[in-house]
């Protein structure tokens, strides 16, 4: 028998991106540690923005949003409100979408 006839068609799967999956609540943030002293103020702003973007990207992935074009600013801000994080800026939302883009 030729090898082409042995392969079967893949079974259809249900994508979790098509529907919202509720987060496991209550969300407990990680205990915070003091940041190292002596850095310029911009470093602290960037560091905290990256941490916030990472938390939001993880929450979006947990809720079934896997591609950046599904993560509009209002979706990201709604997720931030859900997990108890202050509403992110447009720059942080852009960073969240970048993290979703590079997780593949």
N, C-alpha and C positions, 0 to 999 in steps of 0.2 A: 504494500500500500504506500502511496506517496506521502511524504511528510505533511504536505499541505492539507490532506484530508483528515489527518489525525488531530489537528488543532480545532478546538471547539470555540464557538463565539463566547466572548466573556458575558457573564451574567450582569444584568443591569444592577447598579448599586444606587442606594439612596444617598444623595449628597447632603451633608449636614449644613452646607453653605446656603441651601435653599430655605432652611427654616432656622429659627432661633432656638438655641439650647439654653435653658436657664443656668445661671452660674451657681456654683455651690456656695450658698450663703450660710452663715455669716462669713464675710471676708475678713480675715485677720491679717493686718499688715505686719511686715517683718519688724522686729525691734530695731530702732534706729540707734546708730552709733555716732559719736562725734566725728566730724570730718577733720582731716589733717589741717593744722594751722600753717599760716605763712604763704598761702597761695594767693594769686590775684583774685579780686572779686568775680571777674568773668568766669574763672574756672569753676567756682561754686555754683553759679547760675547754670552753666552748661552741664555740670555734673548732675545737679538736681533735675534738670530738664530731661537728661538721658534716663535717669531712674524712673521718672514719671512716664516717659514714653514706653519704657520697657514694661512697666506694670500694666499700662493700658493695652499694649500689644498682646500681652499674655491673656488679659481678660477678654479681649476680642477673639483671640484664638479659641479660648475656652467656650465662648458663646457661639462659635460656628462661623465666624467671619475670617476667611483665610486669604482673600485677595484684596489688594489695596483699593480697587475701585468700588468695593462694597463699604469701605470705611470712610464715609463722608465725615465732615467736621461735626455735624449734629449727632451722628452715630457714636463717634468717639466721645463727645461731650456727655451724651446720655450714659454711656458706659462708665465714664468717670464719676458721674453722679451716683450710679448704681454701686460702685465699689468704694465710694466715700473719698474720692480725690477731688481737689478743686478743679474747676473747668479749665481745660488746657487752652493755650493760645493757638493761633493758626500755625505758628512755627512748630509747636510741639505736635500738633496734629499731622503736620508734614513729616515729622520725624517718626511718628507711629506708622504712617503708611510706608515709609522707607524700611522700617524694621519688618513689616509684613512682606514687603517685596523681597527682602534678602533672606527670608527664612526657608526658601526653597532650595 
